Amino acid sequence: MEKDNAKLRWRCRRGSLELDRLLMRYLEQSYPGASDPERLAFEALLALEDLVLARYLFGTQVSTCPIQHRVIKKIAVFQKG
């Protein structure tokens, strides 16, 4: 599990400090208690290009996947904190 976490931490590193922070906060605070579908949705989000991911997280584009949308909303909460 530790090896998987290291891979996820690496994948959370993006071209933008703001994206890095949001993704890392989610990984550290919400991912451990997330359901398996939510974990898979988060991992799928990490596979997206930075621009698409930023559009999702900052609300200029909406994911058509309900589980991804739910995870995006959870990540977006960290913008306020």
N, C-alpha and C positions, 0 to 999 in steps of 0.2 A: 504493500500500500504506500509506503514511503517513497518508493521509486516512482509510482504513478503520480503522487503529489508533486514530486520534483518536475516531472514532465509537464503537468498542468501549470505549475508556477512559471515554467519557461514559456509555455504557450500564452500565458497572460501578458507577457512582455510585448508591447506593441510599439508603434511609432509615435504614440502620443502619451505623455505623462498622465493626462487625465484618463485616458482609456486604461492605462496600466493600473492606476489607483482604483478605479471602479471594479475592474475585473479581479484584482487581488483582494479587495475587501469582500467581494462576494465569495471568492474561493475560501478565504479564511473564516468568514462568519456564517455563511449560509450553505455553502456546498457540503460540509460535513453532515448536516441534517437533512439534506435534500433527498427527495425520492429518486429512485433509479431513472425514471423518465426525465426528471428535471436535470439530473446529472448528465444524461445523454444530450439533452437539449443545450446545456451549457457547453459541453464539449463540441457540439456542432457549431455553436456560435463562435467558438475560438477558431474554427476552420475558415470563417469568413474573412474577406478582405477588410482592412481597417476602415475604409470609407463606408462600406455597407454596415459594418458593426456600429460605427459611430452614428449613422443615420438611425438605426434601431434604438440605440441607447439614449439619443438626444431627441427622439420623438419626431423626426422628420420623415420616417418611413416605418411602416408597421409590418411585422412578420405575419405571414399567413398561417403559421403553425401555432396552434393554441398553447402548447406546452412551452415553446420558445418565447411566445409573447408573455407568458406568466413569469418566466425566468428573467426576461428583459425588464419587466416591471420591478422585480425584486432587486436587480442590479441598479436600476435607475434611482431607487431609494437612497443609495449611497451618495448620489450627487448632492443631497441636502446635508449630509453629515461629514 
